[in-house]
Amino acid sequence: MMQWLNLLAGTCIVAPDATGRRPAQAAELIVRSSMGAISGLNELGPAFTRLTGHKLIVIQESRTELEQRLTSDAPADLIVQTTSVMDGVIGRGKVVKGSSVIFARAAVGLSVKSGAPWPDIGTPEAFKRTLLAAGSIVYSLGGSGLVAARAIEKLGIAGQMKSRTVHSDGGPAAGYVARGEAEMAIQQLNVSKPVAGTDYVGNLPGDLHEYVVFAVAIMAVSKEQEAARAFIRFVASPEATPLLKKGMMEPASR
C-alpha cells in the first residue's frame, strides 16, 4: 500500500469526511473502453475510488460508437483499447501526448455450449482437427478475432473455415454459442467465461496463442487530467495485479 501511496505523490488523495461524503475535489472520470477490458475495469474502479475518492464512469463502446465519439470530441477523460486501436487513436492526436501506458492483457481460447463434449485442443494439430470438424465457429473482428484469424491462417485452413465462420458484433462471441447460432467460439477468457450456457474449454494451444494487450491513455478533451494520471499510475502499480486477476486478466509484461 505504501508503494501505491508513493506513486500518488503530487496528487491529492481525497478521503471521506465524518459523514462518509467525499469533498468537492473528488472527480468523476469518464472512461471509454472496449468490451475486452471491462472485467478488469470493474475490479480496478471501485478500489481506485476507495483510495482516492475519484469515481470512474466506465462506458463500453463498439468500434462504431468509439469512432463517433472520437470524431465529435465527446467528453471523456480516459480511453482503454487494444494496443493496435490505441496506436490509431494516438496518431489522430486524440490523447494527451505520452500518456498511453500498456497495463493489462487477456488470454484467448475456445468455448462450447454447456453439456457438449469438450473437444481436444491440447495441441495445434488437435485444435486443427477440432476446427475442421466444427459445423460453425464465431469470433469477433476485434483483438481476439485477430488472434483467432492468425491461428487459423497458421494452421493452413483459412479457406476451409471461411464458409463456416460467423463474426460477432456488439456482444460476446460465446453468446452466439449459447443461443445455438454457432457451435464454437474463440474469444478472450474474461469475455467468454462469464457467458451462461457455455463452457470455456481452454486457451489456444502452443504458438497459436497470443494475448490481447490493452493500453490506457488520457483523452485530450479531459478536464480532469490530474485525476486521470492518478488512475493510470494505479492500474500500472503492483496493487492492480490481484484486481486484474479477479477480473480474469493479468498485468501486461513490462
Summary of the structure (lengths in Angstrom):
residues: 254
radius of gyration: 19.8
end to end distance: 20.6
largest distance: 65.8
contacts: 843
relative contact order: 0.22
helix: 41%
strand: 22%
